[in-house]
Amino acid sequence: MFRASFIKLATACAAVLLLAAPARADSVKIGVVGVFSGAYARWGEQFKRGIDVYQAQHGALVNGHKIEIAYRDVGGADPNRARQVVEDLVLREKVQAIGGFAFTPNALAAMEVLNEAKVPAILFNATASPIPRKSPYVVRVSFTLAQDVVPLAQWAAANGIKRVVTLISDYGPGYDGEDAFLRTFKAAGGEVAESMRVPLSTTDFSPYFERVLAKKPDALFMFGPGGPSSVGLINTWAGRLKPAGIKLLATNELQEIDLPKIGAAAIDVISAAHYTESSDIPLNIALRKALVEKFGKDAVPDTGLVSAYDGMHMIYEAVAKFGPRFTADQAMSLWKSLKFDSPRGPVMIDPATRDIVQNVYLRRVVQRDGKLINLNFTTVPMVKDPWKDWHPEAK
């Protein structure tokens, strides 16, 4: 009798103490899948720098809960490796969410794991339009190629470019870019003389450019994966096609971080992108200042860095609202209608598609104070991914 009463009293006291005690601070582990080695290691480096800068500005704690990052290297476009590291992050690291994915094939390989584990993911790149349809737990904070390409094709058709050749890297985002350019340019009355596809690893574009010369277009529209391949393509254009008066139309291949490798031949190239590094948006000025303070005067932001930066904003928002053990459903309920200001400008997530809606900027490469930069000359506000309208889901 005494023992039973004592146990009841002890239990009651413990409950009171538990209620009175402050909530325990937990760490929140986030997985980031990137390319940290090999030819495309810049993707991983820029993802990490974007996260580091965000935490330098906002701290590593949200309501007392520490945000920890578990990085995993996939080494390139390697779907099997991507699936393995996502499984490791989910099963062994027990992450609350996953960010990253430079390449579309890697993101697609992870979808089944995310669906089974119900772990939410934020795409920092991986630009193929269909990806969010593969999982209800995926949101895109980067861009789609079609989103950037449509304003570019519209501008070209309205500015004296009547005949083009398209040349893309032969994988998912390239197909989206090619399709978007063809649809838009032809609808505006333009002619496409030929559409070429090249292997992802191509660095020698001379044979393809001989065919371009033979077609005598007004411009070449290109898509490359960034890094050495895209730099090689633009350098070859400058040496072979530019002297023939053939203009170059691009998207994110002319990022400021790559312009020193391309050189003065890039001057006057027109590109369309959702982020311009030289913009005077206050958040962008602050981002660049923090980046230089942390990594040195030569540090330059790119689209991957800004997407990782904004991805961390979304993670912090989820922890602030739902606590350190937020569920995938909770995260998606927040993220799929989120609006916020970014270093790139205003952004929102389309609740119907879980794709980002954002400004697209038409820019020209110029030399200023001895440095090559992109300079905006037109802003197309709050562009949605057009691919979703072109390819409605079956009901």
N, C-alpha and C positions, 0 to 999 in steps of 0.2 A: 504494500500500500504506500509506504513512505517512498520507496524507490520509484514507483509509478508517478507519484506527485512531483518528485524531484525532477524526473525526466521531462514532465510536462512544463515545469517552471523553467528548466534550462532551455528547452526548445523555444518557449515564448520569449525569454531574454535574448536568445541568439537571433530570433527574428527581428526584435526591436533594434538590436545593434546593427543588423544587416541593413535595415531600412535607414538607419541614421548615418551609416557609413557613406562616404562619397563613392560615386561610380568608379569602378576600376578602369584605369587607362589601358587600352589594348593597342598593340601595333596593328597596322593594316598593311598587308603584303600585296604588292601589285607586281605582276609579271610583265616584262617587256621583251617581246620577240623582235630581234633586229639582226642586221648584218654587221658584225663587228670585225670581220676578217675578210681578206680577199679583195678583189677589184672594186667591190661596192661597199667597202667598210665605212665610207663616209655616212651612209644611212644610219648605222648604229651610233656613230660618233655624234651626229646631229640630233638624233633622238635623245641621247643621254645629255647633251648640252642643253636642250630645251627643258628637260626635266630638272636639271641642276639649277638653271637660271630661275625657273619658276619657284623652286624651293628656296633659293637664295632671296627672292623677293617676298615670299609668303610664309617662309618657315617650313619646317618638316612636321609640325604638329597641327592637327585639326581637332579642336575641342579637347586637347590633351592627348590625342591618339597619334602616335608616330606613324608617318607614311614611309614604308620601306619598299625599295625597288629590287626585284630579282631579275637580273638581265640574263638573256639566253641568246647565243650566237647561232645563226643558221648558215652562215658562210656564203649565202647567195640565194639564187632561186632554186630551192631544194625542198619540195613538198614533203618528202618522207622525213627529213630532218625537222621540218617545222612541226609536223604532227608529234614527233617524239618529244620535242622540247615543251610543247603545250601540255602533253600528258604529264610530263615531269612537273611542270608548274602547278597543274591542277591536283595531282595525286600526292606528290611529295612535299611541295612547298605550300600547298593549300592556299593559293592566292585568292583574293576577293574579286579580282578583275585582271584582264590582260589587255595590254596595249601594244602597238607596234605594227609589224607586218609591212615591210618595204615592197614586197612583190606579191602580186595577185595570186599566183599558184600556191604560195605559202599560206596565204590567208584562207583560201578555199580548202586546203588540206586540213585546216584546224576546225572547220565548221562542225564536223560530226562529234568531235571531242567536246566542244563548247555546248552543243545541244544536249549531249548525254549528261554532262556535269552541271549544266545550268550555271555557267560562269559567263558574265558579261564581258564583251570585248569592244575596244575602241580602235578603229583603223587610223593609224598615223600616216599611212600612204595607201598602198594597194588600191589602185584607182579604178578597177573594172566595175562598171555600174551594177552588175547583177549580185555582187557579194552579199549585201544585206538581206536579199531574198533567201539566202541559204540558211539563215539562222535568225530567230526572233531576238537573240541576245547580242546582236551586233549593231553598232552605230558608227557612222563615219564622220570624223572630224577633219579629214583631209580635203579631198575633192574628187570629182570624176573627170576623166579626160574630156568626155562629151560636154561637160559643163564649161570648161575653158575654151573648147574648140568652136562652139557655135558662135559666140561673139566675134571670134577671129575670122571665121568664114564670112560672116555678114559684113564685117569691115572690109575684107578683101574685095568682095563683089561690088561694094559701094565706092571703091577707091581705085578703079582703073585696072584691076587684075581680072582678066577675062578667061585665061587658060592656065591650068595648073597641072602639075604632076604631084602625086602624094607618095611618100616613102615612109614606112613605119616599121618598127620592130615587131617581129612575128609572134605576138602573144596577146592575151586578153585586152589590156588597156589600149594597145595599138589598134585592135579591131574597132573598139569603141570610138577612138579618135578618127580613124579612117571613115567609118560610117557617118559620124557626125559631120565631118567636113563635106563628104560627098552629098549628103542630103541637103545641107544648108546652102552650099555653094551652087549646086545645080538648080535648087529652087529659086535662087536669085538670078538665074540666067547664065551662070558660069559653065565652062567646059572643063572636064577632067580628061586630060590626054592619056594618062596611064596611072594605075595604082600599083605600087611595088611593095613587097614585104621582104624583110631581110631577117636572118637569124639573130636572136637576142645578143649573141656574142660577137657579132660582126664589128670589125675595126677598120677593114679596108673597103671603102665605099666606091673606089674608082670605077669598077665595072658597071655599077648601077648608074653612076653619074654620066657615063658615056651615053647610056640610053636616054637619060634626062636631056642631055644636050641635043640629041637627035630629035627630040619632040618639040624643042623650041618653045617652052612654056613661058608665061610671064613670071611665074613664081613656082617654088617648090614648097609644099607643106610637108613637114617632117614630124615624126614622133620617135624619141629614143628613151631609154630607161634612165638617163642621167649618167654621170660618171664618164669613164674613158670612152665608151661607145659613142655617146652623144657629142663629146668634145671632138672626137675623131671625125664624126659626120660633119660638124659645123666647120672644122678646119678644112676638110676636103671641099666643101661647098665654096668656101672663101677662095680657094686656089683654082677651082675648076669652073664653077658656075657663076660666081659673082662677076668675073670679068666679062662674061657673055651677057650680062644684064639681067640675069635670072634672080629675082628676089627670093628671100628666105622667110617663110612663115613658120613660127614655132610656138611652143607653149612654155614649159618650165625648163627647157634645155639651156636657156640663156640666163640662168640664175647668176647673181652677182658673184657667188662663190666660185663659179667656173669661168667667169669672164677673163681673169688673168691668163688662163691656159689657152683661151681662144685668141686673145690679142685684139689689135685694132681692127682686124677684118670684121669683127662683130658689129662695128659701129653701123647704125641705121637698120639693123635687123629688127623686124617687128615680131613681137610675141604677145600672147595673152596668158595671164596668170591670175590666180586668186590672191597672191601676195607679192607686193613689190617692196624690196628691201630698203629702198631710199625714201619711202613715203614718210610724210611728216605727221602721221597719226601719233598722238601723245604716247599711247601704249607701245608703239613701235620704237619711238625714240628711247623710252625707258628700257625696253628689251635690249636694244643695241648697246646702250650704256652699261647695263648689267652684264651683258655677254663679254664686252671688252674688259670690264673690271675683273671678271672671273677667269677669262681665258686668254687675255692679251689683245693687243691692238689689231692683230691680223684676223681675229675671230669674226666670222660673217654668218648671219642667219640664212637659212634657206627654208623651203616649204616643209621639209621633214622636221626641222627644229621647231617651227611655229606650230605644227600640228601636235607634236609631243607636248609643247607648252600648253596649248589649249586642252589637250587630253587630260593633263594634270588638273586643270581648272575643273573639269567635269568630275574627276575622281574626288577632289576636295569638296565639291558641292554635294556629292552623294554621301560622303562621310559626315558632313555637317548636318545633313537632313535626317539620315537614317542611322547614324552611328557606325562603329567599326565593322560590324558584321552584317552589312546590307546584303540583301538578296539580289539575284539577277532581275527579278520582276520589279523590285523597288528601284533599282538603278535605271532600268529601261523606262519606268513610268516617269522618272525625272528627266532623263536625257533626251527622250524622243520628242520633247517639246521645249527644250532649253533654248533660251536666247541670252546672248552675252556679247560684250565688246571684246574684240581680239586685237592683237597687233596688226592683223590684216584688215580690220574694219569690223562692222557689225556682222554677226553670224547668228544663225538659228538652225535647229535640227527640225526637218520636216517630219511631223508626227506620223504621216502616212507611209513614208518610205525609210525613215531613220537615216536619211542622207542630209548632208549639210547644204544650207542655202546661204550664199555669200556674194559679195561683189566680185566681178571679174574686171581686170584692168588691162587695157591695151597700152603697151609700152614700147619704147624705142631705146636701143642701146646708144648712149652718148658718152663722151669723155668730159669729165668735170674735175677740175683741180688735179689733172694728171691721172685720174682714176676712171675706169669704165664702170658705168652703172646703168640700171634700167630706169627710165623716166616715164611716168604715166602721162598719157595724153587724152585718154578717154576712160570713163568709169561706167560700166554697165551694172546697175544696182541689183542686188539680191537675186542672183540667177539660180534656178533649180536645175537638177540633173534632168536634161530633156529625154534621156534614154528611157526613163520610166513611162513617159507619155507615149513614146514610140513603141514600147513593148509592154502593154498592159498585162497584168496577171490574169490568168484564166479564172473565172469564178465558178 
